[in-house]
Every structure is written in C-alpha cells, then in structure tokens.
Amino acid sequence: MTSLSPEAACAASRPAATIAAAPVSTTRDLRLDVARGIAMFIILIAHIPNNPWTSWIPARFGFSDATEIFVFCSGMASAIAFGGSFERKGWAIGTARVAFRCWQVYWAHVCLFFFVAMTMAAIDTYAGVDKSYVNALNLGRFFSDPMPQIVGLFTLTYVPNYFDILPMYLVILALMPLVMALARVSPGAAMAGCAILWAVANLGLLPLSAEPWSDRQWFFNPFGWQLLFFTGFAFMRGWLPPPPRQAWIAWAAAAFLVLGAPFGSWKVFTWINDAWPQLGAAIRPSWPVTSELRFKTEFGLLRYIHFLSIAYLAWYWAGVGGTRLSALYDRRIGHILLTIITRVGQQSLAVFVFSMALARLIGFAFDQLGRSGFVVTAGNLMGAALLVLTAYTASWFKSQPWRSKRT
C-alpha cells in the first residue's frame, strides 16, 4: 500500500512525472501520502465499536493491518521531515527537532485521553443509557481512583488499550537520535542496531507496563515496532536500496498473502473451520492469531513479512516512479479522490487524534439508532467526510494565512 523506493517525488499539490532517482528524498511522495490517507480511513472504521464494516478491513484477511501502514509510512515521512535536519544542522539540532515533535505527540496523547474520557463520562451521566461507556473502555479504575492514574497517564505507566498507538509512536521517535548516531558509523550499523533491538524485544526482555495494578504490557511494544518504522525510514533515506522490480517477486508476495490467509486471518479461518471442520482443527494449533499476544505486541516476524509483501505489490503496481498512480491523478475522478486522500495523509497526526475521538461518538450513535445497513453506511461515510474536513482545516491553520501579505 506504499512505496519502498524514494526514486520519484511530488509536490504537495501536484505529483511530478517521472523524476530521476536520488539517494535521499527531501520532498513529499504521492504514494506515501496516499498510503497514509488510506490508513487513516481504515483506522477510523476499525475503531468504531461493533462496526459491521470492520469485517472487510485488511486485518480480517491477514497478519498485518492499518497499524503497519501507519508506522511504516511514518518512518518514511520522518526521513523526509527530520532526516535532513540531522544532515544540515548536525546531530544536536536534529535531536532538538525530534524532541519538539515528541512534545507535540505527547500532548496529543494526553489531550485525546482526557477528551474521550470526558465524552464517555458525559454520556454515562447525562444520556440515560443502559450500559456504561466508561467501563466499555476499561476506564472505571481511572474514575474511581483518579490521582495515581493521572500520574501514570503523564508518565506513560498507565496506557489504556484504546490509547496505545501514540505512546508507541512517541518512543519510536525518541529512538531516532540514537539511530542517526549509529548511521554516522554506517547505515548498516543503524539497521543492525534496529534488528538487534527488535530481537531482544521479541525475547520478552523489554516489556513496558501498561498499568500498575496488573502485569499487562503495552499493546504495541515500541522496541519491537521500531523495526518497521526504521525500515521505511531507511528506504526513504537511501540506506536500503529499492527492491528489484521482478514479476516473480510480485507473484511470490501474492502467494504468501493468499496461502498465509488461513493462518493470519480470523475471518478466513472461521470460513475454513465452518466449511471444513477437520481442516480447521488441523490449522488451529499453528494459528498465530490464537497464540501469545506478543505476536502483535512485539511485532512478530510474520506481521513484518506480510506487510512487506503487501507493500511490494502496491509499489510494483504503482509503476516506476509511481507513474500508474500519477496517471490516475491525471483523470478527473482520480484527481479528486487522490487529492482528498493525499490531504488526509499529509495531516495524519491531526486526523488520527480526531478519528479516535470521533469513533467512540459514532459507536454511541449506532447504539441509539441501530446498526441497519443505512445507519452503518451513513455513519461511516459521515465519519470519513469529517476526517477530510479535519485534514483541510489542519492544513489551513498550518499555512498561517494570517501572516500572508494583503493582495
């Protein structure tokens, strides 16, 4: 769903045609922004409670899901946004810029938590509902004993499951100065360090506590997931060469996705188990989805291979320099759709935070109105439209129109 090659870049408003390959990309890539935009829509659908549309998101058909798209593309975007600062201004200034971004992500996480907690408390208090929306998010202990939980929230030792992606992203960003320091030795040393850290995390040696009253860990361990982030980072910085464009590799990736579906997809496994119970019984003992939670927490190897297979197919389809995607952009309908998706991808942090809050409210609306086909379709489409509005609003504010000269 994204590019593994930085050889062509595009301006934010209009993709370039084919551009000569460069070892380091410093401008936005249409393929990157489209992939991030698609991920934002999938994340909204996935987080609406009891949303029938979640039956058709990528997570229902394989090991990886929209989280991988978000993390990988964030690595590529960070290579563009921050990598140049380390080269132009030095390690200290590059680290300062990363620290400023960490500060932004940290407060986005805190504000998202308090806004969602407030809205759920307001529904429980004033909406006259039969169930507790606070308890549905497992926030009962926060409201019954708030003082230690507030301390835990601000120190990231209390990370409820619904609020786990931004803390992961925050810690991964904080690792960037270390990776850039290793890259001064050699890019190979930087990637080797990432691989070693991932292996140590998968041995269960780097757990992060998610709550003080139990042994529950962070749902996304950043020391495992950083491998995917810095893979995207390395491709965009030119540390890793683009893969060869070969049809047999594309067929092998497609075969892995198809043949691995019964083992990585709850939906596919259920279909097989219902149609052929004996085959389902044979698959179940080796079915990774039913194994340890660490398969997702520490970012297991099968998730990595599965995502890279999808990414290769998307990159292969997009053509050299993204020419096929650019051709779609040149068509009227394609131009409109890709412009909207690209804008959402360019404002991914603002859109993500808004979507996490919006998803709970859409779920509440579904509970009140029912989940008929019309209600579900209208709710999902209205949610998508609001994401687009958020992206354009964030882009407008970032442009600082009040500083432009009067014409």
C-alpha positions as a Markdown table, in Angstrom:
| # | Residue | x | y | z |
|---|---|---|---|---|
| 1 | Met | 0.0 | 0.0 | 0.0 |
| 2 | Thr | 3.0 | 2.2 | -0.1 |
| 3 | Ser | 6.3 | 2.7 | -1.8 |
| 4 | Leu | 9.6 | 1.1 | -0.9 |
| 5 | Ser | 11.5 | 3.4 | -3.2 |
| 6 | Pro | 12.2 | 7.1 | -3.0 |
| 7 | Glu | 13.2 | 7.5 | -6.6 |
| 8 | Ala | 10.4 | 9.9 | -7.5 |
| 9 | Ala | 8.9 | 12.7 | -5.5 |
| 10 | Cys | 6.0 | 15.0 | -5.9 |
| 11 | Ala | 4.9 | 18.4 | -4.7 |
| 12 | Ala | 2.1 | 18.5 | -2.2 |
| 13 | Ser | -0.4 | 19.9 | -4.7 |
| 14 | Arg | 0.6 | 18.0 | -7.9 |
| 15 | Pro | 2.6 | 14.9 | -8.4 |
| 16 | Ala | 5.6 | 15.1 | -10.7 |
| 17 | Ala | 6.0 | 12.9 | -13.6 |
| 18 | Thr | 8.9 | 10.5 | -13.5 |
| 19 | Ile | 11.8 | 12.0 | -11.7 |
| 20 | Ala | 15.4 | 10.7 | -11.6 |
| 21 | Ala | 16.2 | 8.6 | -8.6 |
| 22 | Ala | 18.0 | 10.2 | -5.7 |
| 23 | Pro | 19.7 | 8.6 | -2.7 |
| 24 | Val | 17.8 | 10.8 | -0.2 |
| 25 | Ser | 14.3 | 12.1 | -0.7 |
| 26 | Thr | 13.6 | 15.5 | 0.6 |
| 27 | Thr | 10.1 | 16.2 | -0.9 |
| 28 | Arg | 6.7 | 14.6 | -0.5 |
| 29 | Asp | 5.9 | 11.4 | -2.4 |
| 30 | Leu | 2.4 | 11.0 | -3.7 |
| 31 | Arg | 2.5 | 7.2 | -3.0 |
| 32 | Leu | 3.4 | 7.9 | 0.6 |
| 33 | Asp | 0.6 | 10.4 | 1.2 |
| 34 | Val | -2.0 | 8.2 | -0.5 |
| 35 | Ala | -1.0 | 5.2 | 1.7 |
| 36 | Arg | -1.2 | 7.2 | 4.9 |
| 37 | Gly | -4.5 | 8.7 | 3.9 |
| 38 | Ile | -5.9 | 5.2 | 3.2 |
| 39 | Ala | -4.6 | 4.1 | 6.6 |
| 40 | Met | -6.4 | 6.9 | 8.3 |
| 41 | Phe | -9.8 | 5.9 | 6.9 |
| 42 | Ile | -9.2 | 2.2 | 7.8 |
| 43 | Ile | -8.2 | 3.2 | 11.4 |
| 44 | Leu | -11.5 | 5.1 | 11.8 |
| 45 | Ile | -13.5 | 2.1 | 10.6 |
| 46 | Ala | -11.6 | -0.3 | 12.8 |
| 47 | His | -12.1 | 1.8 | 16.0 |
| 48 | Ile | -15.9 | 2.3 | 15.7 |
| 49 | Pro | -17.3 | -0.1 | 18.3 |
| 50 | Asn | -19.2 | -3.0 | 16.8 |
| 51 | Asn | -18.9 | -1.6 | 13.3 |
| 52 | Pro | -20.0 | -4.1 | 10.6 |
| 53 | Trp | -17.6 | -2.6 | 8.2 |
| 54 | Thr | -14.7 | -3.9 | 10.2 |
| 55 | Ser | -15.4 | -7.3 | 8.6 |
| 56 | Trp | -13.7 | -6.0 | 5.5 |
| 57 | Ile | -10.6 | -4.2 | 6.7 |
| 58 | Pro | -7.2 | -5.7 | 5.9 |
| 59 | Ala | -6.8 | -7.1 | 9.5 |
| 60 | Arg | -9.5 | -9.6 | 8.7 |
| 61 | Phe | -7.6 | -11.1 | 5.8 |
| 62 | Gly | -4.0 | -11.5 | 7.1 |
| 63 | Phe | -1.4 | -10.9 | 9.7 |
| 64 | Ser | -0.9 | -7.1 | 9.3 |
| 65 | Asp | -3.4 | -4.3 | 9.3 |
| 66 | Ala | -3.6 | -0.5 | 9.1 |
| 67 | Thr | -1.2 | -0.1 | 12.1 |
| 68 | Glu | 1.6 | -1.3 | 9.9 |
| 69 | Ile | 0.8 | 1.2 | 7.2 |
| 70 | Phe | 0.7 | 4.0 | 9.7 |
| 71 | Val | 4.1 | 3.0 | 11.3 |
| 72 | Phe | 5.9 | 2.3 | 8.1 |
| 73 | Cys | 4.7 | 5.4 | 6.3 |
| 74 | Ser | 5.5 | 7.5 | 9.5 |
| 75 | Gly | 9.1 | 6.2 | 9.2 |
| 76 | Met | 9.2 | 7.3 | 5.6 |
| 77 | Ala | 7.7 | 10.7 | 6.4 |
| 78 | Ser | 10.1 | 11.2 | 9.3 |
| 79 | Ala | 13.0 | 10.5 | 7.0 |
| 80 | Ile | 11.8 | 13.5 | 4.9 |
| 81 | Ala | 10.8 | 15.7 | 7.8 |
| 82 | Phe | 13.7 | 15.1 | 10.2 |
| 83 | Gly | 16.5 | 13.3 | 8.4 |
| 84 | Gly | 17.6 | 16.4 | 6.6 |
| 85 | Ser | 17.8 | 18.3 | 9.8 |
| 86 | Phe | 20.4 | 15.9 | 11.1 |
| 87 | Glu | 22.5 | 16.3 | 7.9 |
| 88 | Arg | 22.1 | 20.1 | 7.5 |
| 89 | Lys | 22.2 | 21.3 | 11.1 |
| 90 | Gly | 24.0 | 18.5 | 12.9 |
| 91 | Trp | 23.0 | 15.9 | 15.4 |
| 92 | Ala | 22.2 | 18.2 | 18.3 |
| 93 | Ile | 19.7 | 20.4 | 16.2 |
| 94 | Gly | 18.2 | 17.3 | 14.6 |
| 95 | Thr | 17.7 | 15.8 | 18.1 |
| 96 | Ala | 16.1 | 19.1 | 19.2 |
| 97 | Arg | 13.6 | 18.9 | 16.3 |
| 98 | Val | 12.7 | 15.3 | 17.1 |
| 99 | Ala | 12.2 | 16.3 | 20.7 |
| 100 | Phe | 9.8 | 19.0 | 19.7 |
| 101 | Arg | 7.8 | 16.5 | 17.7 |
| 102 | Cys | 7.8 | 14.1 | 20.7 |
| 103 | Trp | 6.4 | 17.0 | 22.8 |
| 104 | Gln | 3.6 | 17.5 | 20.2 |
| 105 | Val | 2.8 | 13.8 | 20.1 |
| 106 | Tyr | 2.9 | 13.6 | 23.9 |
| 107 | Trp | 0.3 | 16.3 | 24.4 |
| 108 | Ala | -1.8 | 15.0 | 21.6 |
| 109 | His | -1.9 | 11.7 | 23.5 |
| 110 | Val | -2.8 | 13.4 | 26.8 |
| 111 | Cys | -5.5 | 15.6 | 25.3 |
| 112 | Leu | -7.0 | 12.7 | 23.4 |
| 113 | Phe | -7.3 | 10.7 | 26.6 |
| 114 | Phe | -9.0 | 13.4 | 28.6 |
| 115 | Phe | -11.4 | 14.3 | 25.7 |
| 116 | Val | -12.5 | 10.7 | 25.2 |
| 117 | Ala | -12.8 | 10.1 | 28.9 |
| 118 | Met | -14.8 | 13.3 | 29.3 |
| 119 | Thr | -17.2 | 12.4 | 26.5 |
| 120 | Met | -17.7 | 8.9 | 27.8 |
| 121 | Ala | -18.4 | 10.2 | 31.3 |
| 122 | Ala | -20.8 | 12.8 | 29.8 |
| 123 | Ile | -22.8 | 10.0 | 28.0 |
| 124 | Asp | -22.9 | 7.9 | 31.2 |
| 125 | Thr | -24.0 | 10.8 | 33.3 |
| 126 | Tyr | -26.5 | 12.7 | 31.1 |
| 127 | Ala | -27.6 | 10.4 | 28.2 |
| 128 | Gly | -29.6 | 8.0 | 30.3 |
| 129 | Val | -28.1 | 4.9 | 28.6 |
| 130 | Asp | -28.4 | 1.4 | 29.9 |
| 131 | Lys | -24.7 | 0.5 | 29.7 |
| 132 | Ser | -21.6 | 2.2 | 30.9 |
| 133 | Tyr | -19.4 | 3.6 | 28.1 |
| 134 | Val | -16.7 | 4.4 | 30.7 |
| 135 | Asn | -16.4 | 0.7 | 31.6 |
| 136 | Ala | -16.6 | -0.3 | 27.9 |
| 137 | Leu | -13.2 | 1.4 | 27.6 |
| 138 | Asn | -12.0 | -0.1 | 30.9 |
| 139 | Leu | -11.7 | 3.4 | 32.4 |
| 140 | Gly | -13.6 | 2.5 | 35.6 |
| 141 | Arg | -10.5 | 2.4 | 37.8 |
| 142 | Phe | -9.4 | 5.8 | 36.4 |
| 143 | Phe | -12.6 | 7.5 | 37.6 |
| 144 | Ser | -12.8 | 5.6 | 40.9 |
| 145 | Asp | -9.2 | 6.3 | 41.8 |
| 146 | Pro | -8.0 | 9.1 | 39.6 |
| 147 | Met | -4.9 | 10.5 | 41.4 |
| 148 | Pro | -2.5 | 7.6 | 40.8 |
| 149 | Gln | -3.9 | 7.1 | 37.3 |
| 150 | Ile | -3.3 | 10.7 | 36.3 |
| 151 | Val | 0.3 | 10.3 | 37.4 |
| 152 | Gly | 0.5 | 7.1 | 35.4 |
| 153 | Leu | -1.0 | 8.8 | 32.4 |
| 154 | Phe | 1.5 | 11.6 | 32.3 |
| 155 | Thr | 4.5 | 9.2 | 33.0 |
| 156 | Leu | 3.2 | 6.7 | 30.4 |
| 157 | Thr | 3.0 | 3.9 | 33.0 |
| 158 | Tyr | -0.8 | 3.9 | 32.6 |
| 159 | Val | -1.7 | 3.3 | 28.9 |
| 160 | Pro | -5.2 | 2.0 | 28.3 |
| 161 | Asn | -5.6 | -0.2 | 25.3 |
| 162 | Tyr | -7.5 | 2.3 | 23.2 |
| 163 | Phe | -4.8 | 4.9 | 23.7 |
| 164 | Asp | -1.8 | 2.8 | 22.9 |
| 165 | Ile | -0.6 | 3.9 | 19.4 |
| 166 | Leu | 0.6 | 7.4 | 20.1 |
| 167 | Pro | 2.8 | 6.3 | 23.1 |
| 168 | Met | 4.4 | 3.7 | 20.8 |
| 169 | Tyr | 5.0 | 6.3 | 18.2 |
| 170 | Leu | 6.4 | 8.7 | 20.8 |
| 171 | Val | 9.0 | 6.2 | 22.0 |
| 172 | Ile | 10.0 | 5.3 | 18.4 |
| 173 | Leu | 10.5 | 8.9 | 17.6 |
| 174 | Ala | 12.7 | 9.2 | 20.7 |
| 175 | Leu | 14.9 | 6.4 | 19.3 |
| 176 | Met | 15.7 | 8.4 | 16.1 |
| 177 | Pro | 18.7 | 10.4 | 17.5 |
| 178 | Leu | 20.3 | 7.1 | 18.6 |
| 179 | Val | 19.7 | 5.5 | 15.2 |
| 180 | Met | 21.1 | 8.6 | 13.4 |
| 181 | Ala | 24.2 | 8.4 | 15.7 |
| 182 | Leu | 24.7 | 4.8 | 14.6 |
| 183 | Ala | 24.2 | 5.9 | 11.0 |
| 184 | Arg | 27.2 | 8.2 | 11.4 |
| 185 | Val | 29.2 | 5.0 | 11.8 |
| 186 | Ser | 27.4 | 3.4 | 8.8 |
| 187 | Pro | 23.8 | 2.9 | 7.7 |
| 188 | Gly | 24.4 | -0.8 | 8.2 |
| 189 | Ala | 25.2 | -0.3 | 11.8 |
| 190 | Ala | 22.0 | 1.7 | 12.3 |
| 191 | Met | 19.9 | -1.1 | 10.7 |
| 192 | Ala | 21.8 | -3.8 | 12.7 |
| 193 | Gly | 21.0 | -1.9 | 15.9 |
| 194 | Cys | 17.3 | -1.8 | 15.0 |
| 195 | Ala | 17.3 | -5.5 | 14.2 |
| 196 | Ile | 19.0 | -6.4 | 17.5 |
| 197 | Leu | 16.6 | -4.2 | 19.5 |
| 198 | Trp | 13.7 | -5.9 | 17.7 |
| 199 | Ala | 15.1 | -9.4 | 18.5 |
| 200 | Val | 15.6 | -8.5 | 22.2 |
| 201 | Ala | 12.0 | -7.2 | 22.4 |
| 202 | Asn | 10.7 | -10.4 | 20.8 |
| 203 | Leu | 12.5 | -12.4 | 23.5 |
| 204 | Gly | 10.3 | -10.6 | 26.0 |
| 205 | Leu | 13.2 | -8.7 | 27.6 |
| 206 | Leu | 11.9 | -5.2 | 27.1 |
| 207 | Pro | 8.4 | -5.2 | 28.5 |
| 208 | Leu | 6.6 | -1.9 | 29.3 |
| 209 | Ser | 4.0 | -1.9 | 32.0 |
| 210 | Ala | 0.6 | -0.6 | 30.9 |
| 211 | Glu | -1.0 | -0.3 | 34.3 |
| 212 | Pro | 0.4 | -0.5 | 37.9 |
| 213 | Trp | -2.3 | -3.0 | 39.2 |
| 214 | Ser | -1.6 | -5.8 | 36.8 |
| 215 | Asp | 1.1 | -7.4 | 34.6 |
| 216 | Arg | -0.5 | -6.1 | 31.4 |
| 217 | Gln | 2.1 | -4.7 | 29.0 |
| 218 | Trp | 1.8 | -2.0 | 26.3 |
| 219 | Phe | -0.3 | -3.5 | 23.5 |
| 220 | Phe | 2.3 | -2.1 | 21.0 |
| 221 | Asn | 5.8 | -2.5 | 22.3 |
| 222 | Pro | 7.8 | 0.3 | 20.6 |
| 223 | Phe | 11.1 | -1.6 | 20.8 |
| 224 | Gly | 9.6 | -4.3 | 18.5 |
| 225 | Trp | 7.6 | -2.0 | 16.2 |
| 226 | Gln | 10.6 | 0.3 | 15.6 |
| 227 | Leu | 11.9 | -2.2 | 13.1 |
| 228 | Leu | 9.1 | -1.4 | 10.7 |
| 229 | Phe | 9.4 | 2.3 | 11.3 |
| 230 | Phe | 13.1 | 2.4 | 10.6 |
| 231 | Thr | 12.7 | 0.1 | 7.6 |
| 232 | Gly | 10.5 | 2.8 | 6.0 |
| 233 | Phe | 13.0 | 5.4 | 7.3 |
| 234 | Ala | 15.9 | 3.5 | 5.7 |
| 235 | Phe | 14.3 | 3.2 | 2.3 |
| 236 | Met | 13.5 | 6.9 | 2.2 |
| 237 | Arg | 17.0 | 7.9 | 3.3 |
| 238 | Gly | 18.6 | 5.6 | 0.8 |
| 239 | Trp | 20.2 | 3.3 | 3.4 |
| 240 | Leu | 18.4 | 0.4 | 1.8 |
| 241 | Pro | 18.2 | 0.1 | -2.0 |
| 242 | Pro | 14.8 | -0.3 | -3.6 |
| 243 | Pro | 14.0 | -3.9 | -4.3 |
| 244 | Pro | 14.3 | -5.3 | -7.8 |
| 245 | Arg | 11.1 | -4.9 | -9.9 |
| 246 | Gln | 10.6 | -8.5 | -10.8 |
| 247 | Ala | 7.3 | -10.2 | -11.7 |
| 248 | Trp | 8.3 | -13.4 | -9.9 |
| 249 | Ile | 8.8 | -11.5 | -6.7 |
| 250 | Ala | 5.3 | -10.0 | -7.0 |
| 251 | Trp | 3.9 | -13.5 | -7.6 |
| 252 | Ala | 5.7 | -14.8 | -4.6 |
| 253 | Ala | 4.4 | -12.0 | -2.4 |
| 254 | Ala | 0.9 | -12.6 | -3.7 |
| 255 | Ala | 1.2 | -16.3 | -3.0 |
| 256 | Phe | 2.4 | -15.7 | 0.6 |
| 257 | Leu | -0.7 | -13.4 | 1.2 |
| 258 | Val | -3.1 | -16.0 | -0.2 |
| 259 | Leu | -1.6 | -19.1 | 1.3 |
| 260 | Gly | -1.0 | -17.4 | 4.7 |
| 261 | Ala | -4.5 | -16.0 | 5.0 |
| 262 | Pro | -5.9 | -19.1 | 6.8 |
| 263 | Phe | -3.2 | -18.7 | 9.4 |
| 264 | Gly | -3.3 | -14.9 | 9.8 |
| 265 | Ser | -7.0 | -14.1 | 9.4 |
| 266 | Trp | -9.7 | -14.7 | 11.9 |
| 267 | Lys | -12.3 | -14.2 | 9.2 |
| 268 | Val | -10.7 | -16.6 | 6.7 |
| 269 | Phe | -10.0 | -19.2 | 9.4 |
| 270 | Thr | -13.7 | -19.0 | 10.5 |
| 271 | Trp | -14.8 | -19.6 | 6.9 |
| 272 | Ile | -12.5 | -22.6 | 6.6 |
| 273 | Asn | -13.5 | -24.0 | 10.1 |
| 274 | Asp | -17.2 | -23.8 | 9.2 |
| 275 | Ala | -16.8 | -25.3 | 5.8 |
| 276 | Trp | -14.2 | -28.0 | 6.6 |
| 277 | Pro | -14.0 | -28.6 | 10.4 |
| 278 | Gln | -11.3 | -31.2 | 10.1 |
| 279 | Leu | -9.0 | -28.7 | 8.2 |
| 280 | Gly | -9.8 | -26.0 | 10.7 |
| 281 | Ala | -8.8 | -28.4 | 13.5 |
| 282 | Ala | -5.5 | -29.1 | 11.7 |
| 283 | Ile | -4.8 | -25.4 | 11.3 |
| 284 | Arg | -5.7 | -24.2 | 14.7 |
| 285 | Pro | -2.6 | -25.4 | 16.7 |
| 286 | Ser | -0.3 | -23.4 | 14.4 |
| 287 | Trp | -2.7 | -20.4 | 14.0 |
| 288 | Pro | -0.6 | -17.4 | 15.2 |
| 289 | Val | -3.6 | -15.2 | 15.9 |
| 290 | Thr | -4.6 | -17.5 | 18.8 |
| 291 | Ser | -1.0 | -17.7 | 20.1 |
| 292 | Glu | 0.7 | -15.3 | 22.5 |
| 293 | Leu | -0.4 | -11.7 | 22.5 |
| 294 | Arg | 3.3 | -10.8 | 21.9 |
| 295 | Phe | 2.7 | -11.7 | 18.2 |
| 296 | Lys | 1.3 | -8.3 | 17.9 |
| 297 | Thr | 2.8 | -6.6 | 21.0 |
| 298 | Glu | 6.4 | -7.2 | 20.0 |
| 299 | Phe | 5.6 | -7.1 | 16.2 |
| 300 | Gly | 6.2 | -10.7 | 15.2 |
| 301 | Leu | 8.1 | -11.8 | 12.1 |
| 302 | Leu | 5.1 | -12.9 | 10.2 |
| 303 | Arg | 3.5 | -9.5 | 10.5 |
| 304 | Tyr | 6.7 | -8.0 | 9.1 |
| 305 | Ile | 6.8 | -10.3 | 6.1 |
| 306 | His | 3.1 | -10.0 | 5.5 |
| 307 | Phe | 3.2 | -6.2 | 5.4 |
| 308 | Leu | 6.3 | -6.1 | 3.2 |
| 309 | Ser | 4.5 | -8.4 | 0.8 |
| 310 | Ile | 1.6 | -6.0 | 0.5 |
| 311 | Ala | 3.9 | -3.0 | 0.3 |
| 312 | Tyr | 5.9 | -4.7 | -2.5 |
| 313 | Leu | 2.7 | -5.4 | -4.5 |
| 314 | Ala | 1.5 | -1.9 | -4.1 |
| 315 | Trp | 4.9 | -0.5 | -5.1 |
| 316 | Tyr | 5.1 | -2.8 | -8.1 |
| 317 | Trp | 1.6 | -1.9 | -9.2 |
| 318 | Ala | 2.3 | 1.9 | -8.9 |
| 319 | Gly | 4.9 | 1.6 | -11.5 |
| 320 | Val | 8.4 | 3.2 | -11.8 |
| 321 | Gly | 8.3 | 6.5 | -10.0 |
| 322 | Gly | 4.6 | 6.0 | -9.3 |
| 323 | Thr | 3.6 | 6.5 | -12.9 |
| 324 | Arg | 0.4 | 4.5 | -12.7 |
| 325 | Leu | -0.7 | 6.4 | -9.6 |
| 326 | Ser | 0.2 | 9.7 | -11.4 |
| 327 | Ala | -1.9 | 8.5 | -14.4 |
| 328 | Leu | -4.9 | 8.1 | -12.1 |
| 329 | Tyr | -4.3 | 11.6 | -10.8 |
| 330 | Asp | -4.5 | 12.9 | -14.3 |
| 331 | Arg | -8.1 | 11.7 | -14.6 |
| 332 | Arg | -10.9 | 13.9 | -13.3 |
| 333 | Ile | -12.4 | 11.5 | -10.8 |
| 334 | Gly | -9.0 | 10.1 | -9.9 |
| 335 | His | -7.6 | 13.6 | -9.4 |
| 336 | Ile | -10.4 | 14.5 | -7.0 |
| 337 | Leu | -10.2 | 11.3 | -4.9 |
| 338 | Leu | -6.4 | 11.3 | -4.8 |
| 339 | Thr | -6.2 | 14.9 | -3.8 |
| 340 | Ile | -8.6 | 14.3 | -0.9 |
| 341 | Ile | -6.8 | 11.1 | 0.2 |
| 342 | Thr | -3.4 | 12.8 | -0.1 |
| 343 | Arg | -4.5 | 15.8 | 2.1 |
| 344 | Val | -5.7 | 13.3 | 4.8 |
| 345 | Gly | -2.4 | 11.5 | 4.6 |
| 346 | Gln | -0.4 | 14.8 | 4.9 |
| 347 | Gln | -2.2 | 15.7 | 8.1 |
| 348 | Ser | -2.1 | 12.2 | 9.7 |
| 349 | Leu | -1.5 | 13.2 | 13.3 |
| 350 | Ala | -4.4 | 15.7 | 13.5 |
| 351 | Val | -6.7 | 13.3 | 11.6 |
| 352 | Phe | -5.7 | 10.3 | 13.7 |
| 353 | Val | -6.4 | 12.1 | 17.0 |
| 354 | Phe | -9.7 | 13.4 | 15.7 |
| 355 | Ser | -10.7 | 9.9 | 14.4 |
| 356 | Met | -10.1 | 8.2 | 17.7 |
| 357 | Ala | -12.4 | 10.6 | 19.5 |
| 358 | Leu | -14.9 | 10.5 | 16.6 |
| 359 | Ala | -15.1 | 6.7 | 16.5 |
| 360 | Arg | -16.5 | 6.5 | 20.0 |
| 361 | Leu | -19.2 | 9.0 | 19.3 |
| 362 | Ile | -20.2 | 7.2 | 16.1 |
| 363 | Gly | -20.4 | 4.0 | 18.1 |
| 364 | Phe | -22.7 | 5.7 | 20.6 |
| 365 | Ala | -24.9 | 6.9 | 17.7 |
| 366 | Phe | -25.0 | 3.3 | 16.3 |
| 367 | Asp | -26.2 | 2.1 | 19.7 |
| 368 | Gln | -29.0 | 4.6 | 19.7 |
| 369 | Leu | -30.1 | 4.3 | 16.1 |
| 370 | Gly | -29.4 | 0.6 | 15.5 |
| 371 | Arg | -27.0 | -0.9 | 13.0 |
| 372 | Ser | -29.1 | -1.2 | 9.9 |
| 373 | Gly | -27.3 | -1.0 | 6.6 |
| 374 | Phe | -28.4 | 2.6 | 6.1 |
| 375 | Val | -27.3 | 3.7 | 9.5 |
| 376 | Val | -23.9 | 2.0 | 9.3 |
| 377 | Thr | -23.2 | 3.3 | 5.8 |
| 378 | Ala | -24.3 | 6.8 | 6.7 |
| 379 | Gly | -22.2 | 6.7 | 9.9 |
| 380 | Asn | -19.0 | 5.5 | 8.2 |
| 381 | Leu | -19.3 | 7.9 | 5.3 |
| 382 | Met | -20.1 | 10.9 | 7.6 |
| 383 | Gly | -17.1 | 9.9 | 9.7 |
| 384 | Ala | -14.9 | 9.8 | 6.6 |
| 385 | Ala | -16.2 | 13.2 | 5.5 |
| 386 | Leu | -15.3 | 14.7 | 8.9 |
| 387 | Leu | -11.8 | 13.3 | 8.6 |
| 388 | Val | -11.4 | 15.1 | 5.3 |
| 389 | Leu | -12.8 | 18.3 | 6.8 |
| 390 | Thr | -10.3 | 17.9 | 9.7 |
| 391 | Ala | -7.4 | 17.4 | 7.2 |
| 392 | Tyr | -8.3 | 20.6 | 5.3 |
| 393 | Thr | -8.8 | 22.6 | 8.4 |
| 394 | Ala | -5.4 | 21.5 | 9.9 |
| 395 | Ser | -3.8 | 22.3 | 6.6 |
| 396 | Trp | -5.4 | 25.8 | 6.5 |
| 397 | Phe | -4.1 | 26.5 | 10.0 |
| 398 | Lys | -0.6 | 25.3 | 9.2 |
| 399 | Ser | -0.5 | 27.6 | 6.2 |
| 400 | Gln | -0.8 | 30.5 | 8.7 |
| 401 | Pro | -3.0 | 32.6 | 6.4 |
| 402 | Trp | -3.0 | 35.5 | 8.9 |
| 403 | Arg | 0.7 | 36.0 | 8.1 |
| 404 | Ser | 0.3 | 36.3 | 4.3 |
| 405 | Lys | 0.6 | 39.7 | 2.7 |
| 406 | Arg | -2.6 | 41.6 | 1.7 |
| 407 | Thr | -3.3 | 41.5 | -2.0 |
